Amino acid sequence: MHGSVFLRDLALVLAASLPVLFLFRKLKAPSIAAFLVTGMLIGPHALGLVEDPERVSGIAELGVVLILFFGGLEFPLSRLKTMGRAALVGGSLQMLFAAAATAATLLALQVGPRPALFGGLLVSVSSTAVVLPVLAARDEIGAPAGKQFLGVALFQDLAVIPLVLLLPALAPSGAGAAGTAAVLGKVAIAAAGTAALVVVARFVVPRVLDRFVGVAGTETFTAAALVVVFGIVALVERAGASAAMGAFAAGIVLAESESIADVSSTFAPFRDVLSSLFFVSVGMLFDPEFLARHPLLVLASAAFVVLSKALTAYPALRIARAVPKTAVRASLSLANVGEFSFVLALAGGRLGLLDEAGRQLFVAGAVLSMLAVPFVVAAGPAIAARLPDLR
């Protein structure tokens, strides 16, 4: 009985997302926002078509794993070695400045230190999946500002992994020097074990898979790739890290294979479906009545995200030696909340770092910041035109 109810809910989620996605694409709005809105509409707080979003949470977590796996596929070790100044300096400073500004604002509003710092981390991450299509439509990915954005976005995507691992140190249960030291010790052991596994697998797995392609059929290769992914995930979990980190490590390893196109095509359909389920399940947690009761608060939070992230990203990029025109346009591309922020929010919510009101405000403000991306990016050229080209 439970299985049939789960399949019914799953079918409803997928069916409901299609018309909303079609409408959002006609409006040239981000697809992630469409999935979030779908969840809001069909969730228990609105139409109630899916009464218990927990029944989708298992698949949603698998969607997170696949999101991070494909993130790893985009970052082979050779690419990580060539991360430029924009990624290392600009990315780290941008996240630091945005997190500090948000945390300071929340502290001024009488929010506790731990939730305030967690809120800063949520806001510090920007969206790659939403911004890249906008830049591509404007033919700006290869422009200097687009390259600056990609460098910072690359750093942010990588930074999410240690942030997820370190969240227990912020949790109330991890309070105190002893609790924090224990968490940091586990993180160090997990990171060391994962790094050792990646190094070893990097010299073994790609060679085995590349030879496999030459002698085996497509179905056999798919099975071999699945064995590699699940094997690395299991070993990383054994080392004390999460399945998400294991999937990210598996992606980095497989990215070294010459058969990377075969790996991507094998998992792409599952990624698209399951990652959409993750964002739909997040949307189901949102209560539209919260927006009706606090419209000004939601608008203010979204405006704060856009303005604070643009204003903090600009000096970070200037320190990374971007010229003013490039820095301002790249900073506007970073003025939003990212998809990985929802991953952090999900993990932090379980640790008691985000209460119900905070979660509602975060989801609403994040969706609005994503919907504003095309307009904010389009404002870049006019603002940049007023700035000098000199460093």
Wavefront OBJ file of the C-alpha trace (Angstrom):
o trace
v 0.000 0.000 0.000
v 2.776 2.411 0.933
v 4.573 1.655 -2.328
v 1.466 2.421 -4.409
v 0.936 5.725 -2.559
v 4.576 6.641 -3.132
v 4.285 5.904 -6.874
v 1.089 7.958 -7.058
v 2.813 10.919 -5.394
v 5.803 10.501 -7.687
v 3.574 10.529 -10.771
v 1.767 13.639 -9.478
v 5.067 15.443 -8.910
v 6.322 14.720 -12.419
v 2.968 15.459 -14.097
v 2.458 18.735 -12.228
v 5.966 19.960 -13.015
v 5.474 19.753 -16.793
v 2.935 22.593 -17.299
v 4.683 24.825 -14.756
v 8.030 24.202 -16.437
v 6.481 24.964 -19.843
v 5.055 28.257 -18.542
v 8.309 29.319 -16.910
v 10.279 28.601 -20.083
v 7.827 30.702 -22.080
v 8.467 33.471 -19.577
v 12.233 32.762 -19.812
v 12.329 32.125 -16.064
v 14.745 29.631 -14.422
v 13.644 25.975 -14.471
v 14.737 25.511 -10.855
v 12.260 28.207 -9.819
v 9.585 26.321 -11.792
v 10.240 23.146 -9.811
v 10.144 25.069 -6.522
v 6.831 26.703 -7.471
v 5.472 23.278 -8.482
v 6.262 21.975 -5.037
v 4.569 24.958 -3.425
v 1.400 24.390 -5.463
v 0.986 20.634 -4.981
v 2.332 20.453 -1.440
v 0.378 20.000 1.792
v 0.219 23.776 2.385
v -1.583 24.555 -0.924
v -3.567 22.104 -3.089
v -2.571 19.116 -0.963
v -2.112 16.781 -3.934
v 0.908 15.382 -2.114
v -0.001 15.273 1.566
v 3.320 14.048 2.935
v 6.486 15.433 1.284
v 8.547 13.043 3.425
v 7.565 10.269 0.998
v 9.572 12.034 -1.687
v 12.499 12.976 0.555
v 14.366 9.720 -0.055
v 14.430 10.278 -3.804
v 15.158 13.977 -3.216
v 18.286 13.030 -1.277
v 19.303 10.768 -4.146
v 18.823 13.801 -6.369
v 21.323 15.716 -4.208
v 23.806 12.867 -4.608
v 23.421 12.964 -8.392
v 23.718 16.766 -8.464
v 27.056 16.535 -6.663
v 28.145 13.590 -8.811
v 27.658 15.639 -11.958
v 29.396 18.519 -10.221
v 32.399 16.233 -9.802
v 32.247 15.287 -13.486
v 32.623 18.964 -14.345
v 35.779 19.313 -12.229
v 38.530 16.835 -13.224
v 41.742 17.084 -11.210
v 43.519 18.706 -14.159
v 40.972 21.534 -14.123
v 41.182 21.943 -10.352
v 44.940 22.499 -10.668
v 44.373 25.409 -13.039
v 41.895 27.344 -10.889
v 42.810 30.967 -11.371
v 42.991 33.952 -9.079
v 39.324 34.778 -9.680
v 38.334 31.364 -8.326
v 40.660 31.181 -5.334
v 40.854 34.810 -4.200
v 37.616 36.191 -5.610
v 35.573 33.122 -4.667
v 36.798 32.866 -1.094
v 36.475 36.600 -0.424
v 33.055 36.783 -2.059
v 31.710 34.009 0.177
v 33.386 35.516 3.241
v 32.054 39.029 2.611
v 28.510 37.842 1.786
v 28.360 35.516 4.796
v 29.702 38.220 7.117
v 27.253 40.873 5.871
v 24.288 38.519 6.223
v 25.333 37.239 9.647
v 25.882 40.780 10.925
v 22.437 41.832 9.698
v 20.774 38.827 11.331
v 22.614 39.474 14.591
v 21.376 43.068 14.512
v 17.846 41.643 14.155
v 18.324 39.639 17.377
v 18.928 36.279 15.681
v 21.190 33.894 17.616
v 24.882 33.596 16.651
v 24.695 30.046 15.267
v 21.557 30.551 13.116
v 22.947 33.913 11.987
v 26.205 32.342 10.819
v 24.281 29.548 9.125
v 22.108 32.126 7.367
v 25.274 33.802 6.131
v 26.480 30.519 4.656
v 23.154 29.995 2.880
v 23.312 33.409 1.235
v 27.010 33.161 0.320
v 26.419 30.543 -2.398
v 25.186 31.663 -5.836
v 23.431 29.709 -8.568
v 25.333 28.240 -11.481
v 22.374 26.373 -13.012
v 20.202 29.507 -13.171
v 22.824 32.042 -14.275
v 24.622 30.043 -16.973
v 21.599 29.787 -19.331
v 21.036 33.527 -18.943
v 24.672 34.273 -19.817
v 24.532 31.799 -22.714
v 21.417 33.472 -24.128
v 23.239 36.797 -23.968
v 26.406 35.240 -25.476
v 28.437 36.376 -22.445
v 29.909 33.125 -21.105
v 33.181 33.741 -22.952
v 33.260 37.428 -22.012
v 35.569 38.610 -19.192
v 32.653 38.983 -16.777
v 31.394 35.505 -17.672
v 34.817 34.006 -16.992
v 35.010 35.810 -13.654
v 31.598 34.469 -12.729
v 32.556 30.913 -13.712
v 35.714 31.094 -11.612
v 33.821 32.172 -8.499
v 30.995 29.696 -9.180
v 33.559 26.888 -9.481
v 34.996 27.780 -6.084
v 31.523 27.952 -4.512
v 30.518 24.536 -5.841
v 33.672 23.012 -4.377
v 33.243 24.872 -1.073
v 29.810 23.333 -0.483
v 31.364 19.925 0.299
v 33.436 21.034 3.332
v 30.599 23.319 4.450
v 28.189 20.354 4.640
v 30.765 18.378 6.611
v 31.387 21.247 9.037
v 27.714 22.066 9.740
v 27.513 19.773 12.816
v 30.056 22.074 14.502
v 27.452 24.862 14.296
v 24.593 22.736 15.626
v 23.444 23.251 19.236
v 24.380 19.629 19.986
v 27.918 20.378 18.862
v 28.301 23.348 21.204
v 31.447 23.621 23.263
v 35.102 23.127 22.508
v 34.923 19.355 22.960
v 31.979 18.967 20.574
v 33.575 21.200 17.945
v 36.906 19.386 18.249
v 35.153 16.029 17.789
v 33.375 17.256 14.657
v 36.577 18.722 13.219
v 38.391 15.457 13.954
v 35.775 13.454 12.077
v 35.899 15.905 9.187
v 39.693 15.640 8.999
v 39.588 11.836 8.988
v 36.820 11.750 6.383
v 38.581 14.301 4.166
v 41.915 12.448 4.400
v 40.291 9.109 3.595
v 38.357 10.567 0.682
v 41.456 12.307 -0.708
v 43.466 9.076 -0.507
v 40.681 7.178 -2.258
v 40.471 9.768 -5.034
v 44.243 9.683 -5.582
v 44.328 5.888 -5.804
v 41.190 5.606 -7.922
v 42.377 8.369 -10.235
v 45.192 6.136 -11.556
v 43.142 2.930 -11.708
v 39.512 3.604 -12.598
v 39.917 5.742 -15.764
v 42.300 3.229 -17.348
v 40.022 0.296 -16.540
v 36.929 2.075 -17.904
v 38.702 3.231 -21.068
v 39.779 -0.326 -21.815
v 36.320 -1.567 -20.953
v 34.753 0.611 -23.628
v 36.871 -1.020 -26.309
v 35.902 -4.601 -25.474
v 32.410 -4.349 -23.966
v 29.030 -3.196 -25.168
v 27.074 -0.194 -23.968
v 25.033 -2.131 -21.409
v 28.148 -3.665 -19.856
v 29.868 -0.296 -19.710
v 26.848 1.222 -17.972
v 26.946 -1.529 -15.365
v 30.698 -0.968 -14.837
v 30.183 2.780 -14.368
v 27.442 2.142 -11.813
v 29.700 -0.253 -9.910
v 32.421 2.414 -9.788
v 30.054 5.122 -8.553
v 28.351 3.027 -5.876
v 31.666 1.497 -4.833
v 33.323 4.876 -4.272
v 30.239 6.212 -2.468
v 30.255 3.176 -0.146
v 33.975 3.520 0.587
v 33.688 7.246 1.303
v 30.764 6.607 3.676
v 32.899 3.960 5.340
v 35.548 6.638 5.885
v 32.984 8.711 7.776
v 31.869 11.188 5.101
v 28.445 11.545 3.500
v 27.068 9.860 0.401
v 27.006 13.273 -1.270
v 30.741 13.706 -0.767
v 31.263 10.169 -2.072
v 29.302 11.000 -5.196
v 31.358 14.156 -5.697
v 34.558 12.119 -5.348
v 33.237 9.537 -7.826
v 32.524 12.308 -10.319
v 36.062 13.701 -10.004
v 37.516 10.213 -10.581
v 35.350 9.430 -13.603
v 36.057 12.869 -15.068
v 39.636 11.679 -15.710
v 38.401 8.967 -18.061
v 38.545 9.488 -21.822
v 35.048 7.977 -21.915
v 33.563 10.872 -19.975
v 30.902 11.435 -22.688
v 29.673 7.860 -22.197
v 29.527 8.364 -18.426
v 27.573 11.611 -18.774
v 25.075 10.183 -21.266
v 24.542 7.160 -19.001
v 23.438 9.188 -15.978
v 21.985 12.336 -17.584
v 18.310 11.192 -17.701
v 18.379 10.189 -14.036
v 20.055 13.451 -13.052
v 17.428 15.628 -14.697
v 14.471 13.751 -13.197
v 15.803 13.197 -9.690
v 17.357 16.631 -9.283
v 14.006 18.141 -10.250
v 12.382 16.023 -7.541
v 14.760 17.508 -5.017
v 13.686 21.060 -5.800
v 10.006 20.068 -5.946
v 10.318 18.473 -2.504
v 11.936 21.674 -1.185
v 9.046 23.688 -2.621
v 6.554 21.410 -0.847
v 7.993 22.586 2.451
v 6.935 26.173 1.710
v 3.653 27.521 3.057
v 2.072 30.125 0.699
v 0.240 31.582 3.688
v 3.610 32.727 4.998
v 4.032 34.829 1.835
v 0.484 36.169 2.207
v 1.107 37.119 5.847
v 4.586 38.580 5.345
v 4.838 39.909 1.756
v 7.004 42.880 2.695
v 9.369 40.694 4.728
v 9.795 38.291 1.802
v 10.406 41.132 -0.658
v 12.852 42.747 1.746
v 14.784 39.489 2.167
v 15.034 38.987 -1.592
v 16.123 42.599 -2.096
v 18.711 42.196 0.660
v 20.127 39.081 -1.020
v 20.480 40.781 -4.412
v 21.926 44.036 -3.092
v 24.219 42.573 -0.435
v 25.651 39.926 -2.731
v 26.291 42.385 -5.531
v 27.889 44.901 -3.161
v 30.079 42.295 -1.450
v 31.079 40.468 -4.648
v 32.348 43.664 -6.294
v 35.192 44.394 -3.822
v 36.075 40.680 -3.738
v 36.500 40.632 -7.526
v 38.405 43.915 -7.480
v 40.848 42.442 -4.959
v 41.167 39.517 -7.394
v 42.313 42.142 -9.949
v 39.194 42.309 -12.112
v 38.718 45.681 -13.810
v 35.724 47.729 -12.571
v 33.494 47.071 -15.599
v 34.117 43.328 -15.430
v 33.776 43.210 -11.646
v 30.392 44.934 -11.568
v 28.906 42.731 -14.281
v 30.223 39.544 -12.666
v 29.006 40.666 -9.243
v 25.472 41.118 -10.609
v 25.601 37.543 -11.944
v 26.431 36.400 -8.414
v 23.567 38.358 -6.798
v 21.257 35.405 -6.121
v 20.850 32.299 -3.966
v 22.230 29.076 -5.401
v 20.847 25.574 -5.802
v 23.453 24.232 -3.385
v 22.056 26.610 -0.752
v 19.026 24.310 -0.616
v 21.342 21.368 0.005
v 22.858 23.283 2.919
v 19.402 24.302 4.156
v 18.225 20.683 4.130
v 21.274 19.561 6.120
v 21.119 22.515 8.515
v 17.411 22.067 9.156
v 18.046 18.560 10.460
v 20.657 19.956 12.833
v 18.315 22.573 14.286
v 20.041 25.519 12.616
v 16.932 26.648 10.712
v 13.506 26.922 12.325
v 10.201 26.786 10.447
v 9.865 30.554 9.992
v 13.473 30.825 8.848
v 12.978 28.035 6.332
v 9.855 29.668 4.913
v 11.616 33.010 4.571
v 14.684 31.423 2.998
v 12.735 29.468 0.346
v 10.594 32.481 -0.604
v 13.532 34.888 -0.776
v 15.661 32.387 -2.699
v 12.976 31.822 -5.345
v 12.516 35.571 -5.853
v 16.295 36.092 -6.184
v 16.396 33.377 -8.851
v 13.485 34.889 -10.746
v 15.295 38.254 -10.702
v 18.464 36.854 -12.345
v 17.638 37.796 -15.989
v 16.747 41.367 -14.995
v 19.734 41.848 -12.686
v 22.188 40.495 -15.277
v 20.603 42.675 -17.977
v 21.283 45.756 -15.832
v 25.015 45.027 -15.887
v 26.015 46.765 -19.148
v 24.278 50.039 -18.241
v 25.919 50.159 -14.803
v 29.313 49.079 -16.155
v 29.191 51.812 -18.804
v 29.513 54.423 -16.059
v 32.711 52.878 -14.666
v 36.288 53.326 -15.929
v 38.263 50.590 -17.673
v 41.352 51.232 -15.554
v 42.377 48.935 -12.757
l 1 2 3 4 5 6 7 8 9 10 11 12 13 14 15 16 17 18 19 20 21 22 23 24 25 26 27 28 29 30 31 32 33 34 35 36 37 38 39 40 41 42 43 44 45 46 47 48 49 50 51 52 53 54 55 56 57 58 59 60 61 62 63 64 65 66 67 68 69 70 71 72 73 74 75 76 77 78 79 80 81 82 83 84 85 86 87 88 89 90 91 92 93 94 95 96 97 98 99 100 101 102 103 104 105 106 107 108 109 110 111 112 113 114 115 116 117 118 119 120 121 122 123 124 125 126 127 128 129 130 131 132 133 134 135 136 137 138 139 140 141 142 143 144 145 146 147 148 149 150 151 152 153 154 155 156 157 158 159 160 161 162 163 164 165 166 167 168 169 170 171 172 173 174 175 176 177 178 179 180 181 182 183 184 185 186 187 188 189 190 191 192 193 194 195 196 197 198 199 200 201 202 203 204 205 206 207 208 209 210 211 212 213 214 215 216 217 218 219 220 221 222 223 224 225 226 227 228 229 230 231 232 233 234 235 236 237 238 239 240 241 242 243 244 245 246 247 248 249 250 251 252 253 254 255 256 257 258 259 260 261 262 263 264 265 266 267 268 269 270 271 272 273 274 275 276 277 278 279 280 281 282 283 284 285 286 287 288 289 290 291 292 293 294 295 296 297 298 299 300 301 302 303 304 305 306 307 308 309 310 311 312 313 314 315 316 317 318 319 320 321 322 323 324 325 326 327 328 329 330 331 332 333 334 335 336 337 338 339 340 341 342 343 344 345 346 347 348 349 350 351 352 353 354 355 356 357 358 359 360 361 362 363 364 365 366 367 368 369 370 371 372 373 374 375 376 377 378 379 380 381 382 383 384 385 386 387 388 389 390 391
